[in-house]
Amino acid sequence: MNDRPEHAQQLSRICKTLRANVNLIRYNEVAGLPHKRPTSQDVMNFQAILRNSGVNAHVRKSRGRDIDAACGQLRRKQETLTQLGTP
């Protein structure tokens, strides 16, 4: 969604005015949504663009993905179960 080089360049311009630190966390796929997880190489390239622009950027490890408990996954799963009438 926003992991392309042009997005990193736009973000770096904003961050430099704020003296911001950036934590990069890869998107976790959520069943029923069309978005895909970026590749490791895409994330590293994004980080490199930020760092080369003088922005302090770190790639954070995603947790819970393997059991659908990562950010957004658990909520979506619960919403689906609720819609099916399962508490």
N, CA and C atoms as an extended XYZ file, in Angstrom:
261
Properties=species:S:1:pos:R:3:atomname:S:1:resname:S:1:resid:I:1 pbc="F F F"
N         0.824       -1.193        0.000 N   MET     1
C         0.000        0.000        0.000 CA  MET     1
C         0.867        1.254        0.000 C   MET     1
N         1.881        1.275        0.863 N   ASN     2
C         2.744        2.459        0.908 CA  ASN     2
C         4.186        2.033        1.161 C   ASN     2
N         4.647        1.061        0.401 N   ASP     3
C         5.996        0.549        0.599 CA  ASP     3
C         6.913        0.750       -0.607 C   ASP     3
N         6.531        1.609       -1.514 N   ARG     4
C         7.312        1.862       -2.711 CA  ARG     4
C         8.386        2.928       -2.434 C   ARG     4
N         9.415        2.977       -3.259 N   PRO     5
C        10.474        3.974       -3.061 CA  PRO     5
C         9.964        5.416       -3.008 C   PRO     5
N         8.968        5.724       -3.821 N   GLU     6
C         8.440        7.099       -3.793 CA  GLU     6
C         7.773        7.413       -2.450 C   GLU     6
N         7.198        6.402       -1.816 N   HIS     7
C         6.600        6.608       -0.488 CA  HIS     7
C         7.686        6.875        0.547 C   HIS     7
N         8.801        6.158        0.438 N   ALA     8
C         9.921        6.380        1.365 CA  ALA     8
C        10.479        7.789        1.193 C   ALA     8
N        10.566        8.250       -0.039 N   GLN     9
C        11.065        9.606       -0.287 CA  GLN     9
C        10.115       10.657        0.290 C   GLN     9
N         8.819       10.453        0.111 N   GLN    10
C         7.838       11.378        0.683 CA  GLN    10
C         7.928       11.383        2.206 C   GLN    10
N         8.015       10.193        2.793 N   LEU    11
C         8.111       10.081        4.242 CA  LEU    11
C         9.384       10.738        4.763 C   LEU    11
N        10.488       10.567        4.061 N   SER    12
C        11.742       11.167        4.519 CA  SER    12
C        11.654       12.690        4.552 C   SER    12
N        10.966       13.281        3.590 N   ARG    13
C        10.808       14.747        3.583 CA  ARG    13
C        10.023       15.207        4.806 C   ARG    13
N         8.989       14.464        5.159 N   ILE    14
C         8.180       14.807        6.327 CA  ILE    14
C         8.986       14.608        7.610 C   ILE    14
N         9.652       13.477        7.707 N   CYS    15
C        10.381       13.133        8.941 CA  CYS    15
C        11.516       14.104        9.231 C   CYS    15
N        12.179       14.576        8.202 N   LYS    16
C        13.291       15.498        8.419 CA  LYS    16
C        12.809       16.805        9.039 C   LYS    16
N        11.596       17.213        8.745 N   THR    17
C        11.082       18.457        9.339 CA  THR    17
C        10.668       18.244       10.787 C   THR    17
N        10.438       16.989       11.163 N   LEU    18
C         9.989       16.664       12.520 CA  LEU    18
C        11.096       16.071       13.390 C   LEU    18
N        12.234       15.778       12.791 N   ARG    19
C        13.309       15.058       13.502 CA  ARG    19
C        12.757       13.769       14.106 C   ARG    19
N        12.066       13.010       13.297 N   ALA    20
C        11.361       11.809       13.748 CA  ALA    20
C        12.226       10.554       13.647 C   ALA    20
N        11.927        9.598       14.497 N   ASN    21
C        12.442        8.240       14.388 CA  ASN    21
C        11.314        7.402       13.800 C   ASN    21
N        11.643        6.497       12.895 N   VAL    22
C        10.626        5.710       12.211 CA  VAL    22
C        10.825        4.228       12.517 C   VAL    22
N         9.759        3.582       12.945 N   ASN    23
C         9.738        2.135       13.120 CA  ASN    23
C         8.961        1.540       11.955 C   ASN    23
N         9.601        0.665       11.216 N   LEU    24
C         8.963        0.010       10.077 CA  LEU    24
C         8.500       -1.368       10.508 C   LEU    24
N         7.221       -1.636       10.336 N   ILE    25
C         6.641       -2.926       10.694 CA  ILE    25
C         5.916       -3.456        9.461 C   ILE    25
N         6.285       -4.641        9.022 N   ARG    26
C         5.666       -5.211        7.828 CA  ARG    26
C         4.207       -5.544        8.079 C   ARG    26
N         3.404       -5.302        7.063 N   TYR    27
C         1.981       -5.611        7.110 CA  TYR    27
C         1.780       -7.107        7.270 C   TYR    27
N         0.819       -7.493        8.082 N   ASN    28
C         0.440       -8.895        8.259 CA  ASN    28
C        -0.845       -9.155        7.495 C   ASN    28
N        -0.825      -10.183        6.651 N   GLU    29
C        -2.011      -10.496        5.859 CA  GLU    29
C        -3.194      -10.792        6.776 C   GLU    29
N        -4.349      -10.331        6.352 N   VAL    30
C        -5.588      -10.568        7.094 CA  VAL    30
C        -6.549      -11.249        6.121 C   VAL    30
N        -7.069      -12.400        6.529 N   ALA    31
C        -7.999      -13.143        5.674 CA  ALA    31
C        -9.160      -12.249        5.262 C   ALA    31
N        -9.487      -12.264        3.993 N   GLY    32
C       -10.603      -11.479        3.496 CA  GLY    32
C       -10.223      -10.091        3.003 C   GLY    32
N        -8.968       -9.695        3.188 N   LEU    33
C        -8.511       -8.393        2.704 CA  LEU    33
C        -7.497       -8.605        1.582 C   LEU    33
N        -7.478       -7.716        0.583 N   PRO    34
C        -6.642       -7.941       -0.596 CA  PRO    34
C        -5.167       -7.555       -0.440 C   PRO    34
N        -4.787       -6.946        0.650 N   HIS    35
C        -3.425       -6.428        0.794 CA  HIS    35
C        -2.424       -7.549        1.036 C   HIS    35
N        -1.213       -7.377        0.512 N   LYS    36
C        -0.160       -8.383        0.635 CA  LYS    36
C         0.997       -7.847        1.472 C   LYS    36
N         1.703       -8.739        2.123 N   ARG    37
C         2.866       -8.415        2.931 CA  ARG    37
C         4.037       -8.060        2.007 C   ARG    37
N         4.746       -6.976        2.276 N   PRO    38
C         5.899       -6.633        1.433 CA  PRO    38
C         7.029       -7.638        1.635 C   PRO    38
N         7.857       -7.776        0.640 N   THR    39
C         9.009       -8.671        0.755 CA  THR    39
C        10.039       -8.058        1.694 C   THR    39
N        10.902       -8.895        2.216 N   SER    40
C        11.980       -8.403        3.077 CA  SER    40
C        12.854       -7.413        2.326 C   SER    40
N        13.113       -7.694        1.056 N   GLN    41
C        13.948       -6.789        0.258 CA  GLN    41
C        13.287       -5.424        0.087 C   GLN    41
N        11.983       -5.398       -0.125 N   ASP    42
C        11.269       -4.123       -0.242 CA  ASP    42
C        11.390       -3.314        1.048 C   ASP    42
N        11.295       -3.988        2.187 N   VAL    43
C        11.396       -3.298        3.477 CA  VAL    43
C        12.804       -2.748        3.672 C   VAL    43
N        13.812       -3.548        3.317 N   MET    44
C        15.196       -3.096        3.470 CA  MET    44
C        15.490       -1.916        2.537 C   MET    44
N        14.960       -1.959        1.324 N   ASN    45
C        15.137       -0.841        0.391 CA  ASN    45
C        14.473        0.423        0.935 C   ASN    45
N        13.278        0.268        1.499 N   PHE    46
C        12.543        1.399        2.079 CA  PHE    46
C        13.366        2.009        3.209 C   PHE    46
N        13.891        1.155        4.079 N   GLN    47
C        14.719        1.621        5.190 CA  GLN    47
C        15.968        2.343        4.670 C   GLN    47
N        16.600        1.795        3.648 N   ALA    48
C        17.813        2.400        3.093 CA  ALA    48
C        17.533        3.796        2.547 C   ALA    48
N        16.411        3.972        1.884 N   ILE    49
C        16.060        5.297        1.357 CA  ILE    49
C        15.913        6.287        2.508 C   ILE    49
N        15.212        5.860        3.564 N   LEU    50
C        15.048        6.747        4.721 CA  LEU    50
C        16.389        7.084        5.340 C   LEU    50
N        17.210        6.074        5.587 N   ARG    51
C        18.512        6.302        6.230 CA  ARG    51
C        19.425        7.157        5.365 C   ARG    51
N        19.424        6.929        4.062 N   ASN    52
C        20.254        7.729        3.162 CA  ASN    52
C        19.803        9.182        3.113 C   ASN    52
N        18.562        9.418        3.528 N   SER    53
C        18.028       10.782        3.584 CA  SER    53
C        18.233       11.402        4.966 C   SER    53
N        18.896       10.665        5.862 N   GLY    54
C        19.176       11.193        7.189 CA  GLY    54
C        18.100       10.906        8.226 C   GLY    54
N        17.186        9.969        7.926 N   VAL    55
C        16.113        9.628        8.856 CA  VAL    55
C        16.505        8.361        9.618 C   VAL    55
N        16.357        8.392       10.925 N   ASN    56
C        16.638        7.236       11.765 CA  ASN    56
C        15.474        6.251       11.623 C   ASN    56
N        15.717        5.113       10.966 N   ALA    57
C        14.651        4.148       10.690 CA  ALA    57
C        15.092        2.747       11.087 C   ALA    57
N        14.188        2.026       11.749 N   HIS    58
C        14.457        0.664       12.206 CA  HIS    58
C        13.342       -0.266       11.742 C   HIS    58
N        13.715       -1.481       11.368 N   VAL    59
C        12.729       -2.497       10.997 CA  VAL    59
C        12.406       -3.286       12.256 C   VAL    59
N        11.140       -3.288       12.630 N   ARG    60
C        10.687       -4.007       13.822 CA  ARG    60
C        10.216       -5.398       13.436 C   ARG    60
N        10.417       -6.329       14.330 N   LYS    61
C         9.974       -7.703       14.098 CA  LYS    61
C         8.471       -7.792       14.343 C   LYS    61
N         7.794       -8.466       13.449 N   SER    62
C         6.361       -8.677       13.579 CA  SER    62
C         6.135       -9.943       14.389 C   SER    62
N         5.208       -9.890       15.317 N   ARG    63
C         4.951      -11.050       16.164 CA  ARG    63
C         3.486      -11.485       16.038 C   ARG    63
N         3.241      -12.784       16.172 N   GLY    64
C         1.881      -13.304       16.182 CA  GLY    64
C         1.313      -13.653       14.832 C   GLY    64
N         2.060      -13.412       13.789 N   ARG    65
C         1.559      -13.647       12.436 CA  ARG    65
C         1.194      -15.109       12.217 C   ARG    65
N         1.983      -16.016       12.762 N   ASP    66
C         1.778      -17.438       12.526 CA  ASP    66
C         0.498      -17.978       13.153 C   ASP    66
N        -0.087      -17.258       14.112 N   ILE    67
C        -1.329      -17.717       14.753 CA  ILE    67
C        -2.468      -16.717       14.555 C   ILE    67
N        -2.352      -15.879       13.529 N   ASP    68
C        -3.360      -14.862       13.210 CA  ASP    68
C        -3.634      -13.931       14.387 C   ASP    68
N        -2.605      -13.630       15.168 N   ALA    69
C        -2.780      -12.749       16.329 CA  ALA    69
C        -1.993      -11.457       16.186 C   ALA    69
N        -1.467      -11.200       15.016 N   ALA    70
C        -0.725       -9.966       14.802 CA  ALA    70
C        -1.694       -8.807       14.600 C   ALA    70
N        -1.154       -7.630       14.592 N   CYS    71
C        -1.946       -6.411       14.456 CA  CYS    71
C        -2.989       -6.542       13.341 C   CYS    71
N        -4.246       -6.403       13.665 N   GLY    72
C        -5.324       -6.445       12.690 CA  GLY    72
C        -5.881       -7.824       12.416 C   GLY    72
N        -5.054       -8.857       12.514 N   GLN    73
C        -5.510      -10.201       12.187 CA  GLN    73
C        -6.537      -10.713       13.192 C   GLN    73
N        -6.243      -10.577       14.460 N   LEU    74
C        -7.131      -11.103       15.494 CA  LEU    74
C        -8.476      -10.382       15.474 C   LEU    74
N        -8.444       -9.076       15.289 N   ARG    75
C        -9.702       -8.316       15.241 CA  ARG    75
C       -10.565       -8.776       14.075 C   ARG    75
N        -9.970       -8.928       12.926 N   ARG    76
C       -10.720       -9.348       11.740 CA  ARG    76
C       -11.306      -10.748       11.949 C   ARG    76
N       -10.520      -11.628       12.548 N   LYS    77
C       -10.994      -12.988       12.810 CA  LYS    77
C       -12.184      -12.949       13.763 C   LYS    77
N       -12.110      -12.112       14.804 N   GLN    78
C       -13.199      -12.008       15.771 CA  GLN    78
C       -14.448      -11.418       15.115 C   GLN    78
N       -14.270      -10.398       14.263 N   GLU    79
C       -15.417       -9.806       13.573 CA  GLU    79
C       -16.103      -10.846       12.693 C   GLU    79
N       -15.309      -11.677       12.014 N   THR    80
C       -15.870      -12.717       11.147 CA  THR    80
C       -16.648      -13.734       11.967 C   THR    80
N       -16.091      -14.150       13.100 N   LEU    81
C       -16.786      -15.117       13.958 CA  LEU    81
C       -18.086      -14.530       14.513 C   LEU    81
N       -18.054      -13.248       14.877 N   THR    82
C       -19.246      -12.593       15.395 CA  THR    82
C       -20.328      -12.513       14.323 C   THR    82
N       -19.934      -12.229       13.089 N   GLN    83
C       -20.910      -12.163       11.998 CA  GLN    83
C       -21.522      -13.535       11.721 C   GLN    83
N       -20.777      -14.585       11.994 N   LEU    84
C       -21.298      -15.940       11.802 CA  LEU    84
C       -22.119      -16.422       12.983 C   LEU    84
N       -22.169      -15.595       14.038 N   GLY    85
C       -22.946      -15.956       15.203 CA  GLY    85
C       -22.201      -16.781       16.232 C   GLY    85
N       -20.882      -16.844       16.099 N   THR    86
C       -20.060      -17.577       17.048 CA  THR    86
C       -19.393      -16.585       17.997 C   THR    86
N       -19.619      -16.692       19.293 N   PRO    87
C       -19.013      -15.732       20.230 CA  PRO    87
C       -17.512      -15.885       20.344 C   PRO    87
